[in-house]
Amino acid sequence: MLDVKTRIETAKNNLRKAEQARTVAETNLANAEQQRDEVVKQMLDNGVTPETIADEIAKLETVVESDLQQVEILIPVGV
């Protein structure tokens, strides 16, 4: 009978731990969803969406590269 009681207590403890882990996971999920929503809002405020952000970044990288090349051309070598 002692073995059964021990097993029941172990099962209860494991259940409590699982419930705590679930609560932590749900809290982390809620925080992640809130952060995602904030980022999407910032993106929309800047005129991009999650679907168009990669293209916009590529365009900006091209502009930066072109502008940097122009700066390099205008700076005399060896000065």
C-alpha positions as CSV (number, residue, x, y, z in Angstrom):
1,M,0.0,0.0,0.0
2,L,2.9,2.4,0.7
3,D,4.2,1.9,-2.8
4,V,0.7,3.0,-4.2
5,K,0.7,6.1,-2.0
6,T,4.2,7.0,-3.1
7,R,3.2,6.6,-6.7
8,I,0.1,8.7,-6.3
9,E,2.1,11.5,-4.6
10,T,4.7,11.4,-7.3
11,A,2.0,11.6,-9.9
12,K,0.5,14.6,-8.1
13,N,3.8,16.3,-8.0
14,N,4.4,15.7,-11.7
15,L,1.0,17.0,-12.5
16,R,1.7,20.2,-10.5
17,K,5.0,20.6,-12.4
18,A,3.3,20.1,-15.7
19,E,0.6,22.7,-14.8
20,Q,3.3,25.2,-13.8
21,A,5.2,24.5,-17.1
22,R,2.0,25.0,-19.0
23,T,1.4,28.4,-17.3
24,V,4.9,29.5,-18.1
25,A,4.5,28.4,-21.7
26,E,1.2,30.3,-22.0
27,T,2.7,33.4,-20.5
28,N,5.7,33.2,-22.9
29,L,3.3,32.7,-25.8
30,A,1.2,35.8,-24.8
31,N,4.4,37.9,-24.5
32,A,5.7,36.7,-27.8
33,E,2.3,37.5,-29.5
34,Q,2.3,40.9,-28.0
35,Q,5.8,41.7,-29.2
36,R,4.9,40.4,-32.7
37,D,1.9,42.6,-32.8
38,E,4.0,45.6,-31.7
39,V,6.6,44.9,-34.4
40,V,3.9,44.5,-37.1
41,K,2.4,47.8,-36.0
42,Q,5.8,49.6,-36.3
43,M,6.2,48.0,-39.7
44,L,2.8,49.3,-40.8
45,D,3.6,52.7,-39.4
46,N,6.7,52.7,-41.7
47,G,4.8,51.6,-44.7
48,V,5.8,47.9,-44.9
49,T,4.1,44.6,-44.0
50,P,5.6,41.3,-42.9
51,E,5.1,40.2,-46.5
52,T,7.0,43.2,-48.1
53,I,9.7,43.8,-45.5
54,A,12.3,41.6,-47.2
55,D,11.9,43.4,-50.5
56,E,12.1,46.8,-48.8
57,I,15.3,45.8,-46.9
58,A,16.8,44.6,-50.2
59,K,16.0,48.0,-51.9
60,L,17.5,49.9,-49.0
61,E,20.6,47.8,-49.1
62,T,21.0,48.6,-52.8
63,V,20.6,52.3,-52.1
64,V,23.1,52.2,-49.3
65,E,25.6,50.3,-51.5
66,S,25.2,52.8,-54.3
67,D,25.5,55.8,-52.0
68,L,28.6,54.3,-50.5
69,Q,30.2,53.8,-53.9
70,Q,29.5,57.4,-54.7
71,V,31.2,58.5,-51.5
72,E,34.2,56.4,-52.2
73,I,34.5,57.8,-55.7
74,L,34.4,61.4,-54.3
75,I,37.0,60.8,-51.6
76,P,40.5,61.3,-53.0
77,V,42.8,58.3,-52.5
78,G,45.9,58.8,-50.3
79,V,44.7,62.0,-48.5
